[in-house]
Amino acid sequence: MNAPSICFIIPYFGKWPFWLPLFLESCRHNPDINWLIFTDCGVPENLPKNVLIEEIGYADYCALVGEKLNIKFSPRDAYKLCDIKPALGHIHQDSLKHFDFWAWGDLDLVYGDLRAYYTPERLARHDLYSTHARRVSGHLCLIRNTERMRQAFRKIPRWEQRFADQAHHALDEGAFTRIFLWRKNFPPLLFNLVGKFNPWRRRSEFIEAYSTPNGCIAWTDRSFDFPRQWFWTQGRVTNDLDKNREFPYFHFAIWKRDTWPQHAIPCPQEIAQLAARPAWLIDEKGFHECP
């Protein structure tokens, strides 16, 4: 069975994060998956062949979104772009016409072996793949590139108004989730029973991939004892707690927010040199060479 083609769509504006070379290196090790990034940050050095940078100003990108959605879209804060993630397949339909799946994502993560996780057999079963068990994952969601799925965002109540205002509503993880998961706070048996009556749920996969530790979701053993070190080794992501278990990606949002600001930001040359190495370590202090 041939592997379905996949393209990530990521709008990102402002300034590249200091760890960008590491993110890009993790993309490079997924050579048959594509990334299309719309940005005003410039074209990074040593760009992988499977990552395309579309240079565009923030105001021009917002105008494009408004035109494609037929709404007034001029948010002051680029964080508002998270709300429109469910509509990216429609907005960039022309760029996606040769792909079987499109995905949205974030930059505060590093990828492991995505094809080992999204196998052809797995991707034959459903139309939406979330890496959380009870909500659409805002940092990575994979969607089949069909008209029905590209237009699913229109089922969000008052989507035009909520896309167009200045507030950040977390629509990607909230309102969009409720299309696929009814009564997501019900106990498991009742939650699964209700899901059988939802045609959107039946064509969706919601499985916890344990990609975002240190938050409110219990770990693989149902405890809140999380890994203290994560390892990227030639395209494979593991950690010190789960040993040889591989993960599709590591989303370091909690450390980025809570502990990394207490430490000095490494210089660009250090990060570039680290990205060129075959393995590196990530912990609550940042990125390091593997011992």
C-alpha positions in Angstrom: 0.0 0.0 0.0 1.5 3.3 -1.1 1.9 6.0 1.6 -0.6 8.9 1.2 0.9 12.3 0.5 0.8 14.8 3.3 1.4 18.6 3.5 1.5 20.7 6.6 0.3 24.3 6.3 1.7 26.6 8.9 1.3 30.4 8.9 3.9 32.1 11.1 4.6 35.8 11.5 6.9 37.9 13.6 10.3 36.4 14.4 11.6 32.8 14.0 12.1 31.0 17.3 15.7 30.3 18.3 15.2 26.6 17.9 14.1 26.8 14.3 17.1 24.9 12.9 16.2 21.9 15.1 12.6 22.0 14.0 13.7 22.1 10.4 16.1 19.2 10.9 13.3 17.1 12.2 11.3 17.9 9.0 14.3 17.0 6.9 14.2 13.5 8.4 10.7 13.1 7.1 11.6 13.5 3.5 8.4 12.3 1.9 6.2 14.7 4.0 5.9 18.4 3.0 5.7 21.6 4.9 4.4 24.9 3.5 5.1 27.9 5.7 3.6 31.3 5.1 5.8 33.9 6.9 7.4 37.4 7.0 10.4 36.1 8.9 12.6 35.5 5.8 14.0 32.3 4.4 16.1 30.3 6.9 19.5 29.0 5.9 20.0 25.3 5.1 16.3 24.8 4.3 15.3 21.2 3.8 14.0 20.3 0.3 10.6 19.3 1.7 10.0 22.6 3.4 8.7 25.5 1.2 8.7 29.1 2.5 6.1 31.3 1.0 7.1 34.9 1.9 4.2 37.2 2.5 3.5 40.1 4.8 1.2 39.7 7.7 -1.4 42.2 6.4 -1.3 40.6 3.0 -1.8 37.1 4.5 -4.8 38.3 6.5 -6.2 39.9 3.4 -5.8 36.5 1.6 -7.7 34.8 4.4 -10.5 37.4 4.3 -10.8 37.0 0.6 -10.9 33.1 0.7 -13.5 33.1 3.6 -15.4 36.1 2.4 -15.1 37.8 5.8 -13.3 40.9 7.2 -10.1 39.5 8.7 -7.6 41.9 10.2 -6.5 40.7 13.6 -4.0 42.8 15.5 -2.4 39.8 17.1 -1.0 37.0 14.9 -2.0 34.5 17.6 -5.5 34.9 16.3 -4.4 32.7 13.3 -4.8 29.7 15.6 -8.6 30.2 15.3 -8.5 29.7 11.5 -6.5 26.4 11.5 -9.6 24.3 10.7 -10.1 26.4 7.6 -6.5 26.2 6.2 -7.4 23.4 3.9 -10.0 25.6 2.2 -7.9 28.8 2.3 -4.9 27.0 0.6 -6.9 24.5 -1.5 -4.9 25.4 -4.6 -1.6 24.6 -2.9 -2.9 21.3 -1.6 -4.5 19.9 -4.8 -1.9 17.2 -5.2 -1.9 15.9 -1.6 -4.1 13.2 0.0 -3.9 14.8 3.5 -3.3 18.3 4.8 -2.2 19.1 8.4 -1.8 22.0 10.6 0.9 22.4 13.2 3.1 24.5 15.4 6.8 25.3 15.5 7.4 24.6 19.2 8.0 20.9 18.6 10.3 18.4 17.0 9.1 15.6 14.8 10.0 12.0 15.1 9.4 9.3 12.4 5.9 10.5 11.3 5.5 7.7 8.8 6.0 5.1 11.5 3.1 6.6 13.3 0.9 7.5 10.3 1.2 4.2 8.4 -0.8 3.7 5.1 -3.0 1.2 6.9 -3.8 3.7 9.6 -4.5 6.5 7.2 -6.9 4.3 5.2 -9.4 4.2 8.1 -10.3 7.8 8.9 -10.6 11.4 7.7 -9.3 13.2 10.8 -6.4 12.2 13.1 -6.0 14.0 16.4 -3.1 13.2 18.8 -5.3 13.9 21.8 -8.0 11.5 23.0 -10.7 14.0 23.8 -9.9 17.1 21.7 -8.5 18.1 18.4 -4.8 18.8 18.9 -3.9 22.3 18.0 -0.2 21.5 17.5 -0.8 18.7 15.0 -4.0 17.6 13.3 -4.1 15.5 10.1 -7.1 15.8 7.8 -8.1 14.0 4.6 -8.0 16.4 1.7 -11.6 16.1 0.6 -14.2 18.8 0.0 -16.3 17.6 3.0 -13.3 17.9 5.3 -12.1 21.2 3.9 -15.5 22.6 4.6 -16.0 21.1 8.0 -15.0 24.3 9.7 -18.3 25.8 8.5 -20.1 23.7 11.1 -18.5 25.8 13.9 -21.4 27.9 15.3 -21.1 31.6 14.2 -17.7 30.8 12.6 -17.8 34.0 10.4 -18.2 36.3 13.5 -15.8 34.4 15.6 -13.1 34.3 12.9 -13.5 38.0 12.2 -13.4 39.5 15.7 -10.2 40.3 17.6 -10.6 37.7 20.4 -8.7 34.4 20.4 -11.4 31.7 20.9 -9.2 28.6 20.6 -11.6 27.4 18.0 -9.1 24.8 16.7 -9.2 22.9 20.0 -12.6 23.9 21.2 -15.5 24.5 18.8 -13.9 22.4 16.1 -13.6 19.5 18.5 -17.3 19.6 19.3 -18.1 18.8 15.7 -16.4 15.4 16.1 -16.8 14.7 19.8 -20.2 15.1 21.4 -20.3 15.3 25.2 -16.6 14.8 25.5 -16.7 15.1 29.3 -19.0 12.1 29.7 -17.7 9.0 31.4 -15.9 6.7 28.9 -18.8 4.2 28.3 -21.4 6.9 27.8 -19.0 9.0 25.8 -18.3 6.1 23.4 -22.0 5.3 23.1 -22.9 8.8 22.2 -20.1 8.8 19.6 -21.7 6.0 17.7 -24.5 8.3 16.6 -22.1 11.0 15.3 -21.0 10.3 11.7 -18.1 12.8 12.1 -16.8 10.8 15.0 -17.0 7.5 13.2 -14.6 8.8 10.6 -12.2 10.3 13.1 -9.3 9.0 15.2 -8.7 10.5 18.7 -5.8 8.7 20.3 -3.5 10.2 22.9 0.0 10.2 21.4 1.6 11.6 24.6 3.3 14.3 22.7 2.8 17.1 25.2 4.1 16.2 28.7 4.0 18.3 31.9 0.5 19.4 31.4 -3.0 18.3 32.5 -3.0 15.0 30.7 -1.7 12.0 32.7 1.3 10.1 31.3 1.4 6.7 29.7 1.2 4.9 33.1 -1.7 7.2 34.2 0.6 9.1 36.7 1.8 12.6 36.5 5.4 11.5 36.6 6.7 12.9 33.3 9.9 12.4 31.4 12.7 14.7 32.4 14.7 14.3 29.2 13.7 13.9 25.5 16.1 12.7 22.8 16.1 13.3 19.1 18.3 10.7 17.4 18.5 10.8 13.6 14.8 11.4 13.2 13.6 9.3 16.2 12.0 10.8 19.3 12.3 9.0 22.7 12.6 9.9 26.3 14.3 8.8 29.6 11.1 7.5 31.1 9.6 5.3 28.3 13.1 4.2 27.2 12.8 2.6 23.6 9.2 3.7 22.9 9.1 6.1 20.0 6.9 9.1 19.8 5.6 10.9 16.6 6.8 14.2 18.0 7.7 16.1 21.2 5.7 19.3 21.9 7.7 21.3 24.4 5.2 24.0 25.0 5.1 23.7 28.8 8.9 24.0 29.2 9.0 26.8 26.7 6.5 28.7 28.7 7.5 27.9 32.3 11.2 27.1 32.6 13.1 28.2 29.5 12.7 31.9 30.1 14.8 31.5 33.2 17.8 30.4 31.0 19.9 32.2 28.5 19.0 31.8 24.8 21.8 30.1 22.9 23.3 31.9 20.1 22.3 31.1 16.5 25.7 29.5 15.8 25.3 27.1 18.8 21.9 26.0 17.6 23.0 25.5 14.0 25.9 23.4 15.2 23.6 21.3 17.4 21.2 20.8 14.6 24.0 19.4 12.4 24.7 16.7 15.0 23.0 13.2 14.7 21.4 13.5 18.2 20.5 16.0 20.8 18.8 16.2 24.2 15.9 18.4 25.3 15.1 19.2 28.9 13.6 21.9 31.1 16.7 24.1 30.5 16.6 23.8 26.7 18.6 22.0 24.0 21.9 20.2 24.5 24.3 17.8 23.0 23.8 14.2 24.0 26.3 13.0 26.6 
